[in-house]
Amino acid sequence: MLKNADNYISGEQMSRELGISRAAVWKHIKKLKSEGYDILSVTNKGYRLKSVPDCIDVSRISASLKTEYIARNIRYVNVTDSTNDEAKRCSDMPDGSLIIAEVQTAGKGRLGRAWTSPRGAGVWMTLLLKPEIDPYRVSQITLIAGIAVCHAIGKDARIKWPNDIVIGGKKTCGILTEMAAETDRIAYVLCGIGINVNTPDFPAELKDKATSMYIETGVMQDREEVAAKTLNEFERLYNIFIKEGFAPLLDEYRKDCVTLNKKVRLIYDHETVTGTAVDVTEDGALVVDTDKGRLNVTSGEVSVRGIYGYI
């Protein structure tokens, strides 16, 4: 009604046409304002819609997909705690389903960190996957998603092992993969991807660590296009992985990995160890040469010299 009105529309007219009370109209207006709609309220005139928020258009994502099954079923939510948690609540959806949100109130990063997910600024999405693979291979899906995002956003994007995408040494995307399984059978895998697309700035404590595609280019980006490119690339890589494993994708990952041939600091066996990252194995482990010998690192905290403040 607000979109179709040429001027102000009174609360009385809205309540009459909608068959609800004036108080109910006010509550709905208040909710729309909280979701980013700019609505003018003037006594004795009513309400007028000034502008609408930049919302993800699912139909535009679908129209740009070249996939067979990835994101062919999409669940869009305006506000959720996190898209991974939303996916857990609807894990009966088909393999390849996508959950995408405008806002995450409790977005999750790796190692339990929070992930800032403001409205209209990024692509916050999770793929629900049901692969018939051994559970130990699931961590490699994180690496596949990293390659997909790198290829999709371009702009000198590189992978900081295992799951951060950085531009100019600052993080622009995080990937969080979770799994539900029974002994040797996977129930489902959640691959959460959060991309800072049009975030204009960051809090003081993040300015030296985080960036966005907009900050790096000075140009507002098409969020639907970023999402669709990522999903198209993900299916290509994922299909290879399911059929042949991660080995055929190693060269692509190594080429995009900023960690390789850099000084790194890692927490290993409750100790802080420094060394040089020299390779990534077929299992997705980071190979580091240290004073204690060559280590294959599969998890934990790894800092790269010159990135996120490690000097």
C-alpha beads as a LAMMPS data file, in Angstrom:
LAMMPS data file: protein, C-alpha beads

311 atoms
310 bonds

1 atom types
1 bond types

-500.0 500.0 xlo xhi
-500.0 500.0 ylo yhi
-500.0 500.0 zlo zhi

Masses

1 110.0

Atoms # bond

1 1 1 0.000 0.000 0.000
2 1 1 2.826 2.371 0.846
3 1 1 4.615 1.663 -2.424
4 1 1 1.458 2.224 -4.471
5 1 1 0.451 5.467 -2.724
6 1 1 1.324 8.687 -4.585
7 1 1 1.439 10.674 -1.373
8 1 1 0.625 10.186 2.294
9 1 1 -1.834 7.453 3.186
10 1 1 -3.677 7.723 6.472
11 1 1 -3.524 5.130 9.206
12 1 1 -7.312 5.131 9.220
13 1 1 -7.478 4.200 5.525
14 1 1 -4.886 1.468 5.989
15 1 1 -6.666 -0.015 8.988
16 1 1 -9.980 0.039 7.120
17 1 1 -8.665 -1.600 3.947
18 1 1 -6.586 -4.167 5.830
19 1 1 -9.238 -4.941 8.426
20 1 1 -6.920 -4.320 11.379
21 1 1 -6.777 -1.743 14.166
22 1 1 -4.915 1.569 13.992
23 1 1 -2.613 0.253 16.724
24 1 1 -1.800 -2.785 14.572
25 1 1 -1.000 -0.505 11.616
26 1 1 1.412 1.459 13.819
27 1 1 3.135 -1.745 14.985
28 1 1 3.642 -2.877 11.386
29 1 1 5.014 0.547 10.418
30 1 1 7.403 0.396 13.365
31 1 1 8.601 -3.066 12.256
32 1 1 9.169 -1.872 8.684
33 1 1 11.223 1.049 9.976
34 1 1 13.344 -1.343 12.041
35 1 1 14.011 -3.324 8.844
36 1 1 15.408 -0.287 7.060
37 1 1 12.346 1.217 5.362
38 1 1 12.405 5.033 5.538
39 1 1 8.795 5.962 6.323
40 1 1 7.667 9.520 7.096
41 1 1 4.947 9.857 9.738
42 1 1 3.016 13.140 9.855
43 1 1 0.060 13.900 12.140
44 1 1 -3.240 14.293 10.253
45 1 1 -1.577 13.110 7.032
46 1 1 -0.475 9.559 7.759
47 1 1 2.477 7.661 6.327
48 1 1 4.608 8.008 3.209
49 1 1 7.330 5.651 1.990
50 1 1 10.481 7.654 1.272
51 1 1 12.902 4.844 0.429
52 1 1 13.262 1.085 0.676
53 1 1 16.327 -0.790 1.977
54 1 1 18.793 -2.561 -0.256
55 1 1 17.452 -6.104 0.098
56 1 1 18.754 -9.291 -1.499
57 1 1 16.596 -10.188 -4.517
58 1 1 16.482 -13.984 -4.584
59 1 1 14.973 -14.031 -8.071
60 1 1 18.024 -12.199 -9.431
61 1 1 20.354 -14.754 -7.831
62 1 1 18.327 -17.610 -9.341
63 1 1 18.350 -15.996 -12.784
64 1 1 22.160 -15.812 -12.731
65 1 1 22.746 -19.400 -11.627
66 1 1 24.289 -21.938 -13.985
67 1 1 24.120 -24.733 -11.434
68 1 1 22.273 -28.032 -11.573
69 1 1 21.438 -28.345 -7.879
70 1 1 23.434 -25.846 -5.818
71 1 1 21.055 -23.080 -4.615
72 1 1 18.197 -24.373 -6.748
73 1 1 16.207 -24.315 -3.521
74 1 1 16.620 -21.012 -1.628
75 1 1 15.351 -20.055 1.806
76 1 1 15.539 -16.291 2.335
77 1 1 15.235 -14.862 5.831
78 1 1 15.260 -11.196 6.724
79 1 1 16.822 -11.548 10.169
80 1 1 18.290 -14.662 11.786
81 1 1 20.799 -15.523 14.483
82 1 1 23.133 -17.095 11.917
83 1 1 22.523 -18.753 8.569
84 1 1 24.294 -21.891 9.814
85 1 1 21.883 -22.130 12.755
86 1 1 18.966 -21.398 10.431
87 1 1 20.140 -24.262 8.197
88 1 1 20.233 -26.633 11.172
89 1 1 16.581 -25.859 11.852
90 1 1 15.590 -26.770 8.296
91 1 1 18.139 -29.514 7.591
92 1 1 15.452 -31.641 5.908
93 1 1 15.679 -29.419 2.821
94 1 1 17.203 -30.919 -0.350
95 1 1 20.940 -31.317 -0.949
96 1 1 22.428 -28.055 -2.213
97 1 1 19.786 -25.805 -0.629
98 1 1 20.830 -22.240 0.164
99 1 1 19.932 -20.193 3.218
100 1 1 20.600 -16.471 2.811
101 1 1 19.848 -13.603 5.187
102 1 1 19.841 -9.817 5.249
103 1 1 21.033 -9.656 8.851
104 1 1 22.706 -12.075 11.249
105 1 1 22.357 -11.099 14.886
106 1 1 24.801 -13.775 16.055
107 1 1 26.972 -14.482 13.037
108 1 1 29.744 -16.966 13.782
109 1 1 33.357 -17.014 12.733
110 1 1 36.034 -19.635 13.197
111 1 1 37.133 -20.595 16.730
112 1 1 33.929 -19.189 18.205
113 1 1 34.513 -15.589 17.130
114 1 1 31.613 -13.266 16.315
115 1 1 31.027 -12.179 12.711
116 1 1 29.538 -8.715 12.094
117 1 1 26.671 -8.964 9.582
118 1 1 24.920 -5.593 9.031
119 1 1 21.908 -5.045 6.804
120 1 1 22.449 -4.310 3.129
121 1 1 26.218 -4.688 3.393
122 1 1 27.166 -8.249 2.587
123 1 1 26.317 -11.744 1.452
124 1 1 25.542 -13.910 4.492
125 1 1 24.671 -17.421 3.312
126 1 1 24.946 -21.121 4.082
127 1 1 24.875 -24.123 1.774
128 1 1 23.210 -27.278 3.081
129 1 1 25.120 -30.231 1.637
130 1 1 24.588 -33.973 1.969
131 1 1 27.702 -35.581 0.482
132 1 1 28.361 -39.310 0.605
133 1 1 31.978 -39.004 1.700
134 1 1 34.026 -39.939 4.762
135 1 1 33.573 -37.408 7.583
136 1 1 37.317 -36.677 7.750
137 1 1 37.112 -35.110 4.270
138 1 1 34.530 -32.497 5.253
139 1 1 37.166 -29.929 6.256
140 1 1 38.277 -29.843 2.619
141 1 1 34.910 -28.336 1.660
142 1 1 36.085 -25.201 3.475
143 1 1 39.065 -25.018 1.120
144 1 1 36.811 -25.476 -1.909
145 1 1 34.586 -22.607 -0.747
146 1 1 37.695 -20.446 -0.367
147 1 1 38.688 -21.025 -3.986
148 1 1 35.111 -20.299 -5.117
149 1 1 34.949 -16.969 -3.278
150 1 1 38.395 -15.946 -4.538
151 1 1 37.394 -16.581 -8.128
152 1 1 34.015 -14.889 -7.666
153 1 1 35.161 -11.605 -6.140
154 1 1 38.536 -11.293 -7.904
155 1 1 40.059 -7.886 -7.046
156 1 1 43.339 -9.411 -5.843
157 1 1 41.533 -11.651 -3.349
158 1 1 43.706 -14.370 -1.808
159 1 1 43.162 -17.210 0.683
160 1 1 44.706 -17.115 4.137
161 1 1 44.816 -20.776 5.120
162 1 1 42.426 -22.340 5.763
163 1 1 39.272 -20.249 5.486
164 1 1 39.795 -16.486 5.317
165 1 1 39.685 -14.460 2.108
166 1 1 41.867 -11.369 2.249
167 1 1 42.416 -8.367 0.020
168 1 1 45.548 -6.346 0.659
169 1 1 46.157 -8.216 3.894
170 1 1 42.697 -7.518 5.336
171 1 1 39.858 -10.007 5.771
172 1 1 36.876 -9.644 3.458
173 1 1 35.282 -13.094 3.797
174 1 1 35.071 -15.839 6.391
175 1 1 33.977 -19.442 5.881
176 1 1 32.653 -21.717 8.605
177 1 1 31.955 -25.388 7.885
178 1 1 30.016 -27.526 10.369
179 1 1 28.903 -31.151 10.222
180 1 1 26.310 -33.466 11.731
181 1 1 27.318 -37.130 11.484
182 1 1 26.933 -40.585 12.999
183 1 1 30.169 -42.602 13.227
184 1 1 30.972 -42.985 9.515
185 1 1 27.856 -41.444 7.971
186 1 1 27.275 -37.738 7.330
187 1 1 23.786 -36.412 7.974
188 1 1 24.570 -32.985 6.542
189 1 1 27.299 -30.390 6.119
190 1 1 26.803 -26.646 6.528
191 1 1 29.144 -24.405 4.568
192 1 1 28.629 -20.856 5.838
193 1 1 30.060 -17.998 3.770
194 1 1 30.103 -14.370 4.882
195 1 1 31.366 -11.798 2.372
196 1 1 31.838 -8.116 3.208
197 1 1 30.550 -6.656 -0.046
198 1 1 29.386 -3.065 0.498
199 1 1 30.337 -2.532 4.138
200 1 1 31.300 1.188 4.241
201 1 1 33.497 1.021 7.332
202 1 1 34.351 -1.032 10.400
203 1 1 34.668 -0.372 14.138
204 1 1 38.034 0.954 15.284
205 1 1 39.127 -2.449 16.604
206 1 1 38.581 -4.030 13.151
207 1 1 39.800 -1.294 10.798
208 1 1 43.295 -2.763 10.546
209 1 1 42.014 -6.315 10.048
210 1 1 38.830 -6.126 7.966
211 1 1 37.838 -4.683 4.609
212 1 1 35.092 -4.952 1.994
213 1 1 34.865 -5.043 -1.774
214 1 1 33.444 -1.501 -1.673
215 1 1 36.290 -0.138 0.458
216 1 1 38.871 -1.702 -1.857
217 1 1 37.301 -0.464 -5.108
218 1 1 35.329 2.652 -4.150
219 1 1 32.410 1.187 -6.129
220 1 1 29.186 -0.283 -4.743
221 1 1 28.975 -3.928 -5.781
222 1 1 25.998 -6.029 -6.917
223 1 1 25.416 -8.410 -3.990
224 1 1 23.246 -10.798 -6.019
225 1 1 25.959 -11.061 -8.658
226 1 1 28.608 -11.775 -6.023
227 1 1 26.418 -14.503 -4.508
228 1 1 25.584 -16.113 -7.871
229 1 1 29.221 -16.133 -9.052
230 1 1 30.292 -17.766 -5.807
231 1 1 27.595 -20.437 -6.056
232 1 1 28.349 -21.194 -9.716
233 1 1 32.039 -21.591 -8.985
234 1 1 31.360 -23.642 -5.863
235 1 1 29.341 -26.261 -7.759
236 1 1 32.078 -26.670 -10.377
237 1 1 34.709 -27.277 -7.704
238 1 1 32.454 -29.332 -5.453
239 1 1 31.538 -31.741 -8.270
240 1 1 35.230 -32.388 -8.937
241 1 1 35.837 -32.910 -5.215
242 1 1 32.987 -35.422 -4.830
243 1 1 34.153 -37.462 -7.830
244 1 1 37.938 -37.237 -7.535
245 1 1 38.804 -35.814 -4.114
246 1 1 40.703 -32.634 -3.334
247 1 1 43.922 -33.565 -5.175
248 1 1 42.810 -32.192 -8.596
249 1 1 42.042 -28.845 -6.924
250 1 1 45.320 -28.491 -5.038
251 1 1 47.041 -26.378 -7.676
252 1 1 44.118 -23.936 -7.758
253 1 1 44.207 -23.639 -3.982
254 1 1 47.996 -23.218 -3.845
255 1 1 47.858 -20.495 -6.505
256 1 1 45.328 -18.511 -4.473
257 1 1 46.884 -19.157 -1.041
258 1 1 48.674 -16.099 0.372
259 1 1 49.988 -18.153 3.313
260 1 1 52.441 -20.194 1.264
261 1 1 56.111 -19.150 1.351
262 1 1 55.368 -16.719 4.190
263 1 1 56.575 -16.562 7.757
264 1 1 53.809 -17.848 10.015
265 1 1 53.183 -18.114 13.722
266 1 1 51.053 -20.986 14.965
267 1 1 49.815 -22.471 18.203
268 1 1 50.880 -26.120 18.201
269 1 1 50.794 -28.512 21.177
270 1 1 49.966 -25.572 23.442
271 1 1 53.096 -23.753 22.279
272 1 1 53.627 -20.803 19.963
273 1 1 55.836 -21.865 17.073
274 1 1 57.147 -19.829 14.151
275 1 1 58.212 -21.108 10.772
276 1 1 57.648 -20.908 7.018
277 1 1 54.551 -22.284 5.308
278 1 1 55.792 -24.348 2.379
279 1 1 52.840 -26.384 1.089
280 1 1 49.240 -27.600 1.431
281 1 1 48.676 -31.364 1.315
282 1 1 45.943 -33.367 -0.415
283 1 1 44.220 -33.597 2.965
284 1 1 44.201 -29.809 3.255
285 1 1 46.895 -29.621 5.942
286 1 1 49.329 -26.714 6.017
287 1 1 52.970 -27.807 5.886
288 1 1 55.239 -25.593 7.999
289 1 1 59.018 -25.771 8.329
290 1 1 60.030 -24.878 11.905
291 1 1 63.037 -25.195 14.190
292 1 1 61.337 -28.346 15.505
293 1 1 61.119 -29.859 12.054
294 1 1 58.390 -30.037 9.437
295 1 1 54.840 -29.914 10.823
296 1 1 51.536 -30.767 9.149
297 1 1 48.976 -28.426 10.682
298 1 1 45.330 -29.434 10.337
299 1 1 43.673 -27.036 12.778
300 1 1 44.343 -24.256 15.247
301 1 1 45.467 -20.661 15.030
302 1 1 47.843 -19.639 12.242
303 1 1 48.993 -16.022 11.822
304 1 1 50.725 -14.838 8.678
305 1 1 53.388 -12.172 8.861
306 1 1 51.959 -8.885 7.594
307 1 1 48.316 -9.991 7.950
308 1 1 46.052 -9.132 10.919
309 1 1 48.877 -7.397 12.737
310 1 1 51.410 -10.241 12.967
311 1 1 54.849 -8.736 12.452

Bonds

1 1 1 2
2 1 2 3
3 1 3 4
4 1 4 5
5 1 5 6
6 1 6 7
7 1 7 8
8 1 8 9
9 1 9 10
10 1 10 11
11 1 11 12
12 1 12 13
13 1 13 14
14 1 14 15
15 1 15 16
16 1 16 17
17 1 17 18
18 1 18 19
19 1 19 20
20 1 20 21
21 1 21 22
22 1 22 23
23 1 23 24
24 1 24 25
25 1 25 26
26 1 26 27
27 1 27 28
28 1 28 29
29 1 29 30
30 1 30 31
31 1 31 32
32 1 32 33
33 1 33 34
34 1 34 35
35 1 35 36
36 1 36 37
37 1 37 38
38 1 38 39
39 1 39 40
40 1 40 41
41 1 41 42
42 1 42 43
43 1 43 44
44 1 44 45
45 1 45 46
46 1 46 47
47 1 47 48
48 1 48 49
49 1 49 50
50 1 50 51
51 1 51 52
52 1 52 53
53 1 53 54
54 1 54 55
55 1 55 56
56 1 56 57
57 1 57 58
58 1 58 59
59 1 59 60
60 1 60 61
61 1 61 62
62 1 62 63
63 1 63 64
64 1 64 65
65 1 65 66
66 1 66 67
67 1 67 68
68 1 68 69
69 1 69 70
70 1 70 71
71 1 71 72
72 1 72 73
73 1 73 74
74 1 74 75
75 1 75 76
76 1 76 77
77 1 77 78
78 1 78 79
79 1 79 80
80 1 80 81
81 1 81 82
82 1 82 83
83 1 83 84
84 1 84 85
85 1 85 86
86 1 86 87
87 1 87 88
88 1 88 89
89 1 89 90
90 1 90 91
91 1 91 92
92 1 92 93
93 1 93 94
94 1 94 95
95 1 95 96
96 1 96 97
97 1 97 98
98 1 98 99
99 1 99 100
100 1 100 101
101 1 101 102
102 1 102 103
103 1 103 104
104 1 104 105
105 1 105 106
106 1 106 107
107 1 107 108
108 1 108 109
109 1 109 110
110 1 110 111
111 1 111 112
112 1 112 113
113 1 113 114
114 1 114 115
115 1 115 116
116 1 116 117
117 1 117 118
118 1 118 119
119 1 119 120
120 1 120 121
121 1 121 122
122 1 122 123
123 1 123 124
124 1 124 125
125 1 125 126
126 1 126 127
127 1 127 128
128 1 128 129
129 1 129 130
130 1 130 131
131 1 131 132
132 1 132 133
133 1 133 134
134 1 134 135
135 1 135 136
136 1 136 137
137 1 137 138
138 1 138 139
139 1 139 140
140 1 140 141
141 1 141 142
142 1 142 143
143 1 143 144
144 1 144 145
145 1 145 146
146 1 146 147
147 1 147 148
148 1 148 149
149 1 149 150
150 1 150 151
151 1 151 152
152 1 152 153
153 1 153 154
154 1 154 155
155 1 155 156
156 1 156 157
157 1 157 158
158 1 158 159
159 1 159 160
160 1 160 161
161 1 161 162
162 1 162 163
163 1 163 164
164 1 164 165
165 1 165 166
166 1 166 167
167 1 167 168
168 1 168 169
169 1 169 170
170 1 170 171
171 1 171 172
172 1 172 173
173 1 173 174
174 1 174 175
175 1 175 176
176 1 176 177
177 1 177 178
178 1 178 179
179 1 179 180
180 1 180 181
181 1 181 182
182 1 182 183
183 1 183 184
184 1 184 185
185 1 185 186
186 1 186 187
187 1 187 188
188 1 188 189
189 1 189 190
190 1 190 191
191 1 191 192
192 1 192 193
193 1 193 194
194 1 194 195
195 1 195 196
196 1 196 197
197 1 197 198
198 1 198 199
199 1 199 200
200 1 200 201
201 1 201 202
202 1 202 203
203 1 203 204
204 1 204 205
205 1 205 206
206 1 206 207
207 1 207 208
208 1 208 209
209 1 209 210
210 1 210 211
211 1 211 212
212 1 212 213
213 1 213 214
214 1 214 215
215 1 215 216
216 1 216 217
217 1 217 218
218 1 218 219
219 1 219 220
220 1 220 221
221 1 221 222
222 1 222 223
223 1 223 224
224 1 224 225
225 1 225 226
226 1 226 227
227 1 227 228
228 1 228 229
229 1 229 230
230 1 230 231
231 1 231 232
232 1 232 233
233 1 233 234
234 1 234 235
235 1 235 236
236 1 236 237
237 1 237 238
238 1 238 239
239 1 239 240
240 1 240 241
241 1 241 242
242 1 242 243
243 1 243 244
244 1 244 245
245 1 245 246
246 1 246 247
247 1 247 248
248 1 248 249
249 1 249 250
250 1 250 251
251 1 251 252
252 1 252 253
253 1 253 254
254 1 254 255
255 1 255 256
256 1 256 257
257 1 257 258
258 1 258 259
259 1 259 260
260 1 260 261
261 1 261 262
262 1 262 263
263 1 263 264
264 1 264 265
265 1 265 266
266 1 266 267
267 1 267 268
268 1 268 269
269 1 269 270
270 1 270 271
271 1 271 272
272 1 272 273
273 1 273 274
274 1 274 275
275 1 275 276
276 1 276 277
277 1 277 278
278 1 278 279
279 1 279 280
280 1 280 281
281 1 281 282
282 1 282 283
283 1 283 284
284 1 284 285
285 1 285 286
286 1 286 287
287 1 287 288
288 1 288 289
289 1 289 290
290 1 290 291
291 1 291 292
292 1 292 293
293 1 293 294
294 1 294 295
295 1 295 296
296 1 296 297
297 1 297 298
298 1 298 299
299 1 299 300
300 1 300 301
301 1 301 302
302 1 302 303
303 1 303 304
304 1 304 305
305 1 305 306
306 1 306 307
307 1 307 308
308 1 308 309
309 1 309 310
310 1 310 311
